[in-house]
Amino acid sequence: MPFEWFVALRYLRDARGQSALILAAVSVGVSVIVFLSALIGGLQTSLIDKTLGSQPHITLREPRKEARPLVQPSAALAIARGVQPAPQRLRSIDQWPTVLRDLERHTGVLAASPIVTGAGFAVRSDAKSPIVMYGVDPERFVAIIDLRRKMVAGRFDVTGGSVVIGAALAADLGAVVGDKLRVTSSEGIDDVVTISGLFRLGNEAVDRSWLVASLRHAQALYALPAGATAIDLKVADVFAAERIAAELRERTGLDADSWMELNAELLSGLSAQSSSKDMIQFFVVVAVALGIASVLIVSVVQKAREIGILRAVGTPARRVLAIFLIQGGVLGVAGSIVGSALGAAFAKLFEVMTQNPDGVPRFPVTIDAGLIAAASALATGIGLLAAVIPARHAARLDPATAIRNG
């Protein structure tokens, strides 16, 4: 064993009580960091998954029609006028198949799906409910929002006159799989459809209003032959959605709305959570660093005579410096191992204790190798940094003074 390691471990063993206390402090600090990171990371991932489970990452559509003046002012003519918003109606994206192919080739875009969407009513017997109809290409649409995994009855089939609707909408209409509905679009066109399945996305507004049909069926109901009112996109990095939306807006001239823009309050809440976590971790790190530094400073004072003897017999200052740095590093590594295990155990225990009656965790936690590695590296770094001041003090002790006053 190298000399520095032998002396460092000897000092830690001689001061068992101090070493145990600082090891406990480091372990508790690391466990708090792991627990908080796992809990908040899991909550954020769950919130984002639930949010994006019922909406695309980016939606492109034709820009709104703007009001145009009927008479232009001139040098000889001044006009006082009020601006009245132009009436809006469903419009198809111009040459959308070409736009679709271009979008699929854009960097960062994983999938694209043309849709026809509009308002309407669904009627069954005496029940009548407002709906939002989605006309989709099934294979493309499930790459954006996988309704197949969200079916609670029947199957995902929108071929011909078959449709799938939200489970809450079905309850409002008193309908089940196999029943027929009369659907009337906002264009005044109606048709009779058959319910092939019910889905539940976990979003009450969606589950109570969505009716998903084939793209061709929706085109007929909204008088848009071969048209598409919007194109939904899924991107590889959900947090790059706003940047990609801006690029596509500039490139295509279409309105591009990202999930980040539509859920600004959610992002603000996630940012506040991250800031709170970082602040708590900062104070934990400071407390652990002060604890290690204080114990090692006490150790330097207690071992002053021994350090003086080591220096007197020719031990270089750098080796004395290394002795105390090794102590800080050993405490950091040992504390990170124990703390990571405790943090992971506490997180999983908390997840189990807060399960819903159906067994689904109310507060899911996310623990991965990256989190453990980051916490371990942080604890080791804290241990080394906290040991710098005591180590420098020990290395600078004057041998004669240390032996005489030690």
N, C-alpha and C positions, 0 to 999 in steps of 0.2 A: 504494500500500500504506500503511495506517495506520502512524503512527510507532512505536507499541508493537510491532506485528508485525514491522516492519523490524528494529528493534533486537533483539528476541527471537530471530528467525531468524539474525541476524548472530552473536549470542553462541553459538548452537548450532553454527553452521558453523565458528566460530573454534576451538571446543573439540571437534573431530571425534572424537577418541579417547574423551573422556568421554561424549559424546552416543551414540556407537556402543555403549559398554559398558552404559549405562543402558537404551538401546533393546533390547539383547539381553536384559537382565534382565527388562524388562517383557514382552517377547515370550515368554520362557520361562515366566514366571509365568502369563500368559494361556493359553498352550498347555497348561499343567498343569491349569488350571481347566477348560478346554474338554474335554480328554481325560478327566479324572476324571468330570465331569458326564455326558458322553456314554456312558462305559462303565457307570457305576453306574445311570444312568437307563435304559439299555438292559437291563441285568440285571434291574432291578426290574420293568420292563414285561414282560419275557419270563417272569419268575417268576409274575407276576400272571396273565398270559394263560394260562400252562400250568395254573395252579391253577383258574382260572375256566372253563377249557375243558372240565372234567369235572364241574362242579357249578353249581347256580344261585347267584345272589347272595343270595337270601333264600328260606327254605322255611317255610311255615306248616302246622301240623298240630294236631290235637286235643290238649289238655293230657293228661298222664298221669293215670290214675286214682289217687286217693289213698285210703289205707286209712281206713275209718270205724269208730268204736267200736261194738260191738254193745250195750253197756250204758253209759249215761251216769252219771258219778258225781254224787252229791248231798250235801247237808249231813249226811244220816244214813248215807250209804253211801260208803265209800272203796274204790277199786278199784285193785289192783296188776295191771298188764298190760304185755305186750310188744307193740310195734307191728311187725306183719309187712307188708312191702310188698304192695300189691294186685297181683294177676296182670294182665298187660297183654295185650291182643289188638288186632288191627287194627280200627280204627273209622273210619267215614266222617265227614268234616266235615259238620256239620249245615247243610243248605241251601247246599251249596257253590256252585251256580250263581249264587245271589244274592251270596255273598261274593266270587266271582270277578269279577263285574261291578263290585262296589264297589272291589276292589283295582285294577282296570285304570284307574279314574278317579282313583286317588291320585296326588298330585304326586310326580314323580320315578320312577314305575314305567313301564317301557317295554313289558313283556310279562308275561303270566301264563299258566301252564299247569297244569291239573289232572292229577294222576297217582294211580295205584294202585301202591304198591310193597310188596313183601314177599319173604320168603325162600322157597327151594325147592330142588329138585334137577333137574338135566338128565341124562338117561340116553340113551346111544347104544351099543348092543351091550353090551360088558362095561365100558364107561367110565361113571363116574358122578361128577358134579361139583356142588358147592353153587353156587347162583346167587342173584343179587338181581334179581328181575323188576321191570321198569318198564312199567306200562301207561300209554300216553300218547295224547294227541290229536296226531297227527303235525305238523300245521301250527303249532299253538301250541308244541309242544315244541322244534322246530328254531329258534324265535325265542329260546329260552333256551340250549340246547346244540345247535349246528348239526352234527348227526351226518352230514348229507349231505356235508359237506366232509371228514369223517374216514373215509369208507368206503374200504377197501383192496381189497374184492372184492364183486361183486354190486351191489345198489342198496338204498337206504333205502326199504323197503316193509314196513309192518306191518299191512296190510289183511288181513282174514279170518284165516286161520291162519298167516300169514307172520310171521317175527320176524327181527330182526338181533341178532347177538351179538358180543362182543369177540373179537378175533383170537386172543388168548391162550387164551380159553375154548375156542374152536374147536380150537386145537392140542391142548389137554388131552383133548378128546373125540374127536379124530381126525376132525373133521367139516369139510366144505367146503360152499360154496354149493349149494343144492339138496337137501342131506341132510335127513332127518327126525330129530327128537328127541322123546323122551317127557319132558314137563315135569310135575313134581309140586309143587304148592304146599304151604305150611305148613299149609293147611287140609285136606290129604289129598285134594284134587281133582287129577286129572291129565288130560292131553290130549296129542295128538300135533301138533307144529308143524313147519313147513318153514322152513329157513334161507334167507332171501332176500339176506342181505348180511353182511359182516364189517366191523367198524370198529376203529380204533385211536386212542384218545384220548391216549396217552402216559402214562397212569396205570396202573401194573401191576395194582393192586388192582381197578380198574374194568374193564380189558381182560380180566381173568381171571374176572370174576363177572357182569357185566351181561348181561341178556337183555331186549331191548326189544320189547314187543308192543303191540297196540292197547289202548286204554282199556277197551273193551267185553270184550275177551278176558280181560284181567286181572281185571275185575270178576267174571266168571264163575268164574275159577280161585280167587279168594279169597272167594267167597260174599258179594260186596258189590254187589248189583244197583243200578245207577245211582249208585254211590258213588264217592268220591275220598278217599284217605287223606291227601293233602297237596296243596298248591298251591305251585308253584315260581315265583319272580319274578326278573325281570331289571330292574335300575335303571340310570338314566342315569349317575350318579356312583358308581363302585364303592366309594369311600371314605366315602360317605354311607350305606352299607348298614346299618350298626349303628343309626344314628339313625332311618332309615326303619323298620327292624324294630321298634324300641321304639315308634314311633308306631302301627304296625299291631297290635302286641301289645296296646296300650291300647285301640285302636279295636275290635278284633274279639274279644278274649278268647282268641285262639288262641296257641299257642306259636309264636314267630317266631325262627328261628335264622339269623343272617347268616353269610356266608362269613368275615367278620372274626372272629367269635366262634369259629368252627370251626377257624380257621387262626391262632390267637393267636401261635404260635411263629414262623410266617412273618412276621407283621407286626412282631414283636419284632426279627427279623433285618433286615428292611427299615429299621426305625428306626435300628438300630445302624449300618447302612451309610450312611444319610443323615447321622448324627452324625459318623462318621469323615470323610466327604467334607467336611462343613462345617468341621471342625477343621483339616483339611489346607489347605483354601482360605483359612481365616483366617490361618494362618502364612505362606502364600504372599503374601497381600495385605500383611501387615506387612513382609515382606522387601522386596517391591517398593516400598512407600511409603518405607521407610528408605533404599533405594538412590537413589530420585529426590531425596529431601530432602538426602541427603549430597552428591550431585553438585551440586545447586543452591546449597548452602551454600558449597561450594568455589568455585563460579562467582562468588558474591557477594564472597568474599574476593579472588579474582583480579581482579575488575572494580571493586574499591572506588574506585580513582581515577577511572575513567570514570563511575561512578555519581555521584561527587562533582561532576565537571564538569557532568554533565547537570543535577544539582540546582542548581549555581551559575548556570547560564545560564537558569534559570527553569522547568525541567521539574517539574510538580507531582508530589508523592509518589504520588498515585494512579496516574499513568502509569508510574512506576517499579515500583509494585506490580503493575500489569498486565503489564509485560514478563516478570517471572518466573512469573506465573501462566500466561501463554501458553506459556512453555517447558514447564512441567509438563503442560499440556493437550496440547501437540503430541506430547510423548514418550508420553503415555498413549494418544492416538489412533493414532499410528504403531505403537506396541507392540501395541495391540489388533488391528489389521489383520493384522500379521505373525503374532502369536500365535494368532489365531483360525484362520488358514490352516494353521499348523503343527499345532495341536491337532486340527483336523478330519482332516488328512492322517495324523497318527499314529494316531488312533482307527480310521480305515478300514483302515490298514495292519495294525494289530493284529487287527482283525476278520478280515481275509483270512488272516493268518498262523495263526490259531487255529481254522480251519474243521475240522469233522469230515470223515471220509472221504467222506460223502455230499454235501459242499458246504454243509451248514448251519452257520452261525457258532456256535461254542461260546460266544463272548462277544459277543452282538449289541450294537451301539452305536446310540444315538439322537441324531442331530444335526439340529437345526431352526433356523429363523431366530430364534426366541425365545432359544435358548441363546447364539447368536452375539451377538445384540443385548445380552443381559444381561452377557456377558463384556466386550464393548466399552464399555458404559456403566460397568461396574465399573472397568475400567482407566483410562478417562478421569477418572472421579471420584477415583481414587487419585492420579493425576497432579496434579490440581488441589489436592487436600487436602495432598499432600506438599509442594507448592510454597508453601503459605501461610506457613509459618514463614520460609523464606529470603526470600520476597517482602516480608514485613513488616519483616524486618531490613534489607533493601536500602532500603526506603522511609523508614526512620527514620535512615539514616546522616546524620551532620552533614557538610555539603559541605566545610567548611574542614578538619575532621579527616580526612575521607576523602582529600582531595587531598594534604594534608601527609604522612599516614602510608601512603597507598596505594602 
